Amino acid sequence: MTERSLLSRLSQKRLSLLRELGNLADEGGVSLYLVGGVVRDLLLKRETCDLDLTVEGDGIAFARLVADRYRAGLAVFERFATARLAFPDGLKMDIATTRRESYAQPALLPTVQPAAMEEDLSRRDFTINAMAVQLNRATFGQLFDPYGGQRDLRARVIRVLHAGSFQDDPTRIFRAIRFEQRFGFRLDPATARLLAQAASMNLIQRLSGPRLQNEVLLLFAERDPARAMARLGQLKLLRFLHRHLCYTKSVKRTVAAVPKALAWWGRRFPDSVIDKPIVYLMALSSESSQAVVATMIRRLALSREQAKKMNVGRQRVERVLKRLTDPGTVRPSQVFRFLVDFSDEACVLLLAKQASAQAAGGGSLLKRQLVAYMKSKTVKTALTGRDLQAMGLQPGPLYTTILGKLLDARIDGTITTEAEERAFVQKRLGKGDVRSEC
Ligand code: ATP
């Protein structure tokens, strides 16, 4: 393969853009490179979405020039000498300044200084991510591979660039697992030793919550999180989520059942947007106590929304699952009440747990109940609190009880019109028994 043909794997539109940017770099007297994961993916013939560029010179000034020329949105991160551009057609581009990083303390973010391209590549995580393609006109398309990235891609090997790499930045431990699993590569033996050594220390503990969260959720966003999780288990890394996390055989079965559950849910409810990594995190912690889950949520600095999705409680999941897979009659309104504060992610977990149970039964019943539940979520009563007030009822907690009863009756289909709702309320008011009955 010639190096020119490497860039020709990009769409014509992207290729022209890179040529134009190369010319712009010539005008500005700086060297411009396409760099990192995008080069790796081009060599692997994998699709790439975003473009990472690096400038030998002032990257931020160049990014401003590009943003002006292409009317792209621009965000500048002075501290890291990088900028992010959002082009009108949706393309995202990071433009960085070639740099040297020094780690004052392991696991903390580095300090950054300008450096030449070769040095910039030497601070990267793995050889396969430490390649660049030149974009200036005279050298357009030439691969710069000072650390044997192409050799390692061919050998399907993940290799760090120096022995202190995982200690400088323990997020690389997760990144190594991510690339190993994604590409089906193996760790080079020395890298595997260094990784095991770094994993056995408490370096990951020093990572901030958001950085750890980012790595864990990226891992669980991959195509086969079950394997990545098994690898974390094998390397005894799950302890950094919580040292009492229960990673049992049945948890593994639940995790393995998630893809099918997600696929069924996606087919049945295409409008429901599922946070897939959170489902995997829920499956992983599905046999851990609520206290363990709460601590893990704090450690990972999950957002309030993610925490709410996760916080259903193991015992509650088990109880609801038992009721929903019991062939005895459960009214639709009861199903609604069981599930009303379950997130869609928690519903997917129910499916996975059911499918993974040793004596799996009731799967189609559970699916029917979930379909009924999703339908009942759209049911509304015609009457509101204001109507109850107009009917002479003093505002108070009783409103919630009456409106709840009306909603149940609507969901069960025993009431279908507003007139019937009014008659229901009148009857109770007439009898004066709303309070006692509710
Ligand atoms: P993905 O395909 O998952 O996006 P990527 O390799 O493009 O993978 P990014 O996180 O976008 O990953 O990083 C872009 C590049 O920046 C990497 O290819 C690597 O060269 C460098 N890089 C990212 N994170 C690190 C790190 N923790 N340590 C060293 N280099 C890193």
Boltz pocket constraint, residues with backbone or C-beta under 6 A from the ligand:
constraints:
  - pocket:
      binder: B
      contacts: [[A, 35], [A, 36], [A, 37], [A, 38], [A, 52], [A, 123], [A, 124], [A, 125], [A, 126], [A, 129], [A, 130], [A, 169], [A, 171], [A, 172], [A, 175]]
      max_distance: 6.0
